[in-house]
Amino acid sequence: MKKLLIICALSLIGILSLGVGISYAQLQGNYRTSEKELMTMLVQQHDLSASSFLEVKASFSLQHRQIIHVRLRGEPAITYEFIQPKKEIEYFGSVGTSVEKTGKHDAVFRNAHLSVGEK
């Protein structure tokens, strides 16, 4: 009887960990897709090239679906934040800026409206 319970418990743990692993892989795939979409939109709509990006990183947020952080070359201390609550990406603000010195793309991103295509 004990062996049967142990086998059932181990099987359940294995199935749960497989499900968690698959969900994590899907989440990482969604992050990569969002990062590529945002880079493509910013290149197409603004005065940026593909080499302008130093770092683009998506992460999960409880308030929004995703937060995408963008760091540009030439502005090393500034990280721009974009949120993706639904089917559009909105400029959320910047990190590392001061009142005296804001990034040159702040105003451009603030007025941008970026729509995400159907997935």
Secondary structure, 3 states (H helix, E strand, C coil): CHHHHHHHHHHHHHHHHHHHHHHHHHHHHHHHHHHHHHHHHHHHHCCCCHHHEEEEEEEECCCCCEEEEEEECCCCCCEEEEECCCCEEEEEEEECCCCCCCCCCHHHHHCCCEECCCC
